[in-house]
Amino acid sequence: MDYGWLSVVPPLLAILLAIITRQVFVSLFLGILAGWIIISDWSLFQGLAASIQSIIEVFQDPGNTRVIIFCALIGAMITLTQRSGGVNGFVNWLHNRNMAQTRRGAAGLSGFIGFIIFIESSICCLIAGSVSRPLFERLRISREKLAYILDSTSAPKCVLIPLNAWGAYVIGLLETEGVDNTIQVFVSSIPLNFYAILVILMVTFFIVTFWDFGPMKKAEHRALTTGKTIADNSVPMVSDEVTSIKPKENVPYRAFNMIIPVFVMIAMMPIGLYITGDGNIMQGTGSTAVLWSVLASIFVAGLLPYIQKILSFREVFDLTLKGIGGMMPLAIVMILAFAIGNVSRELGTGVYVASVADEFLHPGYIAAVIFLTSAFTAFSTGTSWGVFAIMIPIAIPTALITGASMPLCLAAVLGGGVFGDHVSPISDTTLVSSMAAASDHIDHVRTQLPYAMIAAAGATILFIAFGFIL
């Protein structure tokens, strides 16, 4: 059945409600409900029953289930490496080597840590912040600058890597769209994710040159001349409020309790892709590979402290469950994301939007429009993952029907989602960056915004240019 313009109602309703209420869970569910009410010939009760059933049926897809389990399990990886002293050991290892004696050195260290911790964006901010904040205070570098570095090396970097929660989530969404060679499509989109790349290049430039402009320049001048790393009357957000797991008392801090599990996860990813792809990594199943990787990593993260008698078997088990429990909000978002994608496909949302775009919009502009739409939605809602769930089921069919480049359209969704999430004052990553830097949150948003806008403007121009080239 052709639902026409009604097929746009569910994702549009989810976007508008998320903007108005800031409640992503409720908004996604109401979008799902609206879609099934339409399909059920406007029967409220049948639509509600179908909505609940559609959420349950998310787990019928093995790929969906693997991605949801992976993202829940990553919490266990975080709790085990923190409790065993691995994170603190890694921090001490960096400090003991005096890797930051100058202002540029301290900024470079925070950026370096931000780049190498790719498991999850929030833990990246917390680790880099805990290492760098004392150095920034001693060298008179503003907390706004630290928050900017943390924010610019978390989500923009994570979205470019296929072997973490971000990559697994995106690959799972592509698999539900019936995309062939999902790994290859995702990898092909990486060099086209212009916003994320520009943000990383910009933060690297500002670390090396220590040149600033706008509100950030004033913040740096204040810190250097007066020693005030935070402005008067500002309210710092303290990182201890978000650090839920502390190292066990009276245990040695050993960096390898964190480094080895991370290395195992990295090494297992290509192995999993090689096995599932029958010898061809690019043909491998991403959701299976990342699940194997994190399971192996958790096993090692629990085995190491057990062998060293730091944690008992019961403690390892309890920490694993605690970590999984802490990731449940993320798992719920993913379940709802897959469900709204399913109802959008039932309604033919992507096909309808693509047909309209094909009639009124040149294919060369489609990627730029997708980027700006994703950016506005993510900025308003504070979540890039919810935007991925709404926009990927629209962007992929649009690319197929209009002849636009699929990797370019995917990169536009991912880049737009990260940009909106990057500068949104209600974004979890932005909040965690402020907390990890002990910066005033509004000061962080205000000083970072000009930098992000420049990167977004450059990304928009590049999406238009490549829209006509590819």
N, C-alpha and C positions, 0 to 999 in steps of 0.2 A: 504494500500500500504506500502511496505517495502522500506524505504528511505535509509537504510544502513548507511554508514559513513556520508552522507549528513545531517542526523538528529543531528549530533554533531555541525554542522556549526553555528546555531544561538547562543547557549550559549557560544561557543568558541569565536565567533566574538564579542559578548558582553564583554567577559572577556578581550580580547586583546585590543579592542578599549578603554575600561575603563582604562586599564593600560597605554595606549599611550596618551590618551587625558585628563584623569582625569575627564571626563564628564560622570557621571553615567546616567543621563537622556537620553542623545543622544545615548550613547552606548546601553542601554537597548532597545530603540526604533529601532535602526538599527538591533539589533539582532532579534527583532520581525518581522521587515520588511523582513529580509533575510529568515526567516522561512516560511513566507506566500508566498514569491516569489517562493520558492522551491515547496510548495504545489500547487501553481497556475500554475505549469508547466512552470516556468521561465518567466511569464508575469509580467513586472514591474508594470503596471497600476492595474492589478487585485490584485497583491500582496500588493500594497499600499492601495487599497480600503479595502482589507481583513484585513490589519493591523489596520486601523482606526476602522473598524467594531469590531475587536476582543477587542480593548481597550474599546469600548462602552459596549460590551457584558460582560465585567468584572462585571458590576453592575447588571447583570441578576442573579448572584449568591448572595443570601441574606447574606451568610457568609462573602463574600468579602466586600459587602457594609457595613455591620456592623463593620468590622475591620477598614475600611477606615474612617468611621464616628467617631469611637472611637478615633483613633489617631489624628484626627483633633480637636475633642472636648477636648482632654487633654490639649491643648493650652489654652482653656478658664479657666480650673482649675488653671493653672499656673498664668495667668494674674490676676484673681480675688483674689487669696491668696496673691499675691505680693502687689496689689494696696490697699487692705483693711488693710495692715499692719500686716497680719498674719505671713509672713515670718520673718519680722523684730522682731515681738513679740517673735517668737520662738528663734531667735538668742539672744535677750536680756535675755530671760528666762534662757538660758544656761550660759550666762555671769554672771548674778546676783548670780548664785549658786557657783561661783568660782570653776568650775569643772576642771580647768586645771591650776595648780600652778607650775608644773614641766615640763621638756621637754617631758618625757614619757606621762604625763597627757595631754599636748597639742596635741601630736601626737595621743593619744588614743581618744581624743575628736573628732578630725577630722575624724578618722576612724569610730567612733561610728555614727556620723552624716551621713557619707557616706553610712553606712549600713542601717540606718533606713529610709532614703529618697529614696524610690524605684520607685517613679512615673515615672521618666524619667532621663536618665543618665546626661544630661547637667544641669538640675536644681539641681541635686544632687551635682555636682561639684561646682556650683555657691554658693549654700547655705553653704556647708561645707567650701569652700574657704573664704567666707565673715566672717564666725565665727572664723576660725582658723588663718588667716593671721596675724592679730595684735598680737596674742599670739606667733606665730612663730618668729615674728620680735623681740618681747621683750625677748624671751628665747634663741635667737641666734640659731634657726634651719633654715637650708637652704630652700630656696624656691623650690629647686629641690626636696627635700624630701616631701614637701607639695604637689607638683604637682604629684609625684609618688603615694602618698596615695590617692589623689582624683581620679586619673586615675584607680587605682587598686580596688577601691570600687564603681565604677560607672557601666560600662558595664559588667564586670565579675559577679557582683551581680545581675544586672537587667536581664541578660539572664537566671538566675536560678529561676525566679519568674513568674508564669503564670498569675498573675493579674495586669500586667502593659502593656504598649504599646509593649514591646518586646514579652511578652508571647502571647498577642493577635495576633500579626503579625505572629509568628511562627505557632500558632494553625490554623490561617487562611490558611497558605500555606499547612499545613497538610490536612486540609479539602478539598482543591482543588485537592489534590492528591488522594482523595477517601479513605483516611485512616480511619478505624473504631476506635472509642474511642480515639479521638485525645487528649483529656485531659489526659487519662491514658498513652498514648505513650509519651507525653511531660513530665509528672511527672516521668515516668520511666527513662527518659533520664537525669534527674537532677543529680542523684548520679553518673552518668557516664560521666558528663561533666568535665573531669579531669583538663583541662586547667583552667577553671574558678574557680574550687575548689582550685587548687594549688596556684593560684594567691592570693586568699583571705587568705589562710593559711599562705602564705609567707609574705604578708603585715602585718598580725597579729603578726607573729613572729618578724619582724623587728621593729614593734611598741613597743612590749614588751621588747625586748632585746636592742634596739637601736644599734645593730651591723650592720655594713655596709661594703661593699667591692667595689672595682673598682672606677669608676668616682664619685659615690655617696659618698664614704668614703672621697674623697678629698674635695668634696663640703661641707660635714659636718665639716671637720677639718677647712676649711676656715671660715665657719660661726661661729664656736665656739671660735676660737683663735683670729680672727680679727673683728668679729661682722658684717662682710659683708655677708648678707644672699643671695646676688646675686653677681656673679663674675664681676670683672672689665670689662668694654667694652661690657657687655651683654645688650641686649635690652629687658626689661620686657614687657610682654603683660598684659595690665591693664583690670581688670574684668569689670570696668564700661562700656567698649566698647560693652559688650555683655549683660549688664543688661538693658533691654529695658523698663521695667515697674518699676517705683519707687513708694513707698507708697504715698498716698495722703497727702498733706500738712496739718499739724495741726490736725492729728488724732492720737488717742492712739494706741500703738502697742500691740496687744493682741494675744498671742500665739494660743489661741483656734480658731481664725479665720483661722488658717492653720491646726491645729491638728484635729479638728472635721470633716472637709471635707475629710481629708485623712482617718480617722477612718471609716467614712461612706462608702468610697470606698472599704476599706478592708472588712468590715462587709457584704456589699452587694454581694461580689463575691461568697462566698459559698452559700448564699441564692439563687442567680441566678442559680448556678450550681445545687442546690437541686431541684429547681422548674423545670428547663428545663430537668433534668434527671429523672423526676417522682420519686423523693425520693432518687435517687442514685447520689451522687455528682460526682463520677468518670464517669458517663454516660452523664453528662450535656453538654450543648453546650457552649463552651468557649467564642465564639464571642458574643453570646447573653448576657452571664453573665457579661462580662467586659463592654459592652455597657450600660447595666442597671446600673452597678456600677458607671461609670463615669457620667452618667446623674444625678443620685441621688447626687453624690458628687458636681457637678456643681450647682445643685439646692440649696444645703446647703451653698456652698461657696458664692453664690449670696445673699441668704436670710439673712445670719448672718450680713453682713455689712449694708444691707438695714434696718434691724430691729434696728441696733445701730445708724442709720442715718449717717453712714460713706459714703455710696454710695447711690445715687438715683437710681430709677428703670432704667432711661435712661443710667446712667453710667454703671450699671451692664450689661445691654444689649450691650452697645458699647464695653465694655471690653471683653465680651463673643465673639463678632464678631471679635475683634482684635486678640484674642488668637487663634481662629479658622483660621484666615487668616495667622497667623504666622506659622502654621503647614502645609500649603499647599505644600511646597516642599516635605515634608515627605509623604503626601497623594499621590502626583504624582509618587514618587518612588514606592509606594505600588501598584498603579494602573498598572504601567509598569511591576512590578514584577509579579503580577498575570497574566498579558497578556503574558509575555514570558514563564511562566510556562504552560499556555494553549497551546501555539504553540509547545512547547517541547513535550507535551503529544500527540498532533496531529501527530507529526513526529515520535513518539516512541523513543525519545532520551534516556530516562532512560532504556527502554528495551534493546536497542542496546548496550549501555555502559555496562549494567549488563551482557549481553551475552558475550561480549568481556572479561570482568573481570572474568567471570566464567570460561572461557577457558584458560586464561593466568595467573590468580592471585588466590592464595589460599584465601578463604573467611576470614581467620584469619588476613590477612594484609589489607583488604579493608577499615576498619575504619581508620587505620593510614594513608593510602593514601588519603582518603577523608579529613582528618584533615589537612594534609600538603598542599593539593591543595587549600582548602578553605583559609588557612592561607596566602599562597602566593598571592592569588587573592585579599584578603582583604587588605593586606599590600600594594599592588601596587595601589589599587583604593581608599583606605582610607574609605571604607564603609563596614560594616559587613552586613547591611540589604540587599544591592544589591547582596552580595554573597549568603545569605540565599535563595534569590529568584532564583538564578541560580543553586545552588547546591542541594537544597532539592528535586526538580523534578528529579534529577539524582540519588541522594543517596537513596531515598525511593524505587524506582524500583530495584536498584542494590541490596539492602538488601533482597527484596522479592524473586528475581530470584536466587541469590547466596546462600541464606540461612543464610546470616549474620544477626546479631541482628539489628532490626530496631531502637530501642532506642539508641543503641551504635552508629550506623551510623548517627542518628540525632544529638547526642551529639558531634560527630566528626565535623559535619558541623557547629554547633553553637560555639563550642570551637575554631575551626580553624578561624572562622570569627571574633571572639572576639580577638584572639591573633594577627591576622593581623591588625585589627583595633586599637588594643592596642598600637602597636609599630610603626604604620605608621605616619610619620610627616605630612601627609595631612588629617589625620582622624579628624573629627569634635570633637570627644570626647577628643582626645589628645590636640587639639587646645584649647578647652574650659578649660581643666585642667591647661594648661599653663596660660591662661588668669585669671582664678580664683585664681591661686597662685601668679600672677604677676611675673612669672618666664620667663626667656628666653626660647623660644620654643625649639630651638636646644639643649640647655643644658638639658631640660626635657627629650627629646627623648634619648639623649646620656647616661644620668645617669640611665634611666629606662630600657634600652635595655638588659643589662646583667641579670637583675632579670626576665624579661619576657622570655628570651631564656632558662633559667633554668627551668621555669615552662613548657615551650613548649616541652623541651626535656623529662621531666618527663611524660608529657601527652602522647607523642608519644609512649614511652615505655609501658605505661599503656593501650593504645589503642591496641597495638599489643598483649599484654598479655591477655586482656579481649576478643580480637577477637578470640582467640583460646579457651577461657573458655566458652563464651556464645554461 
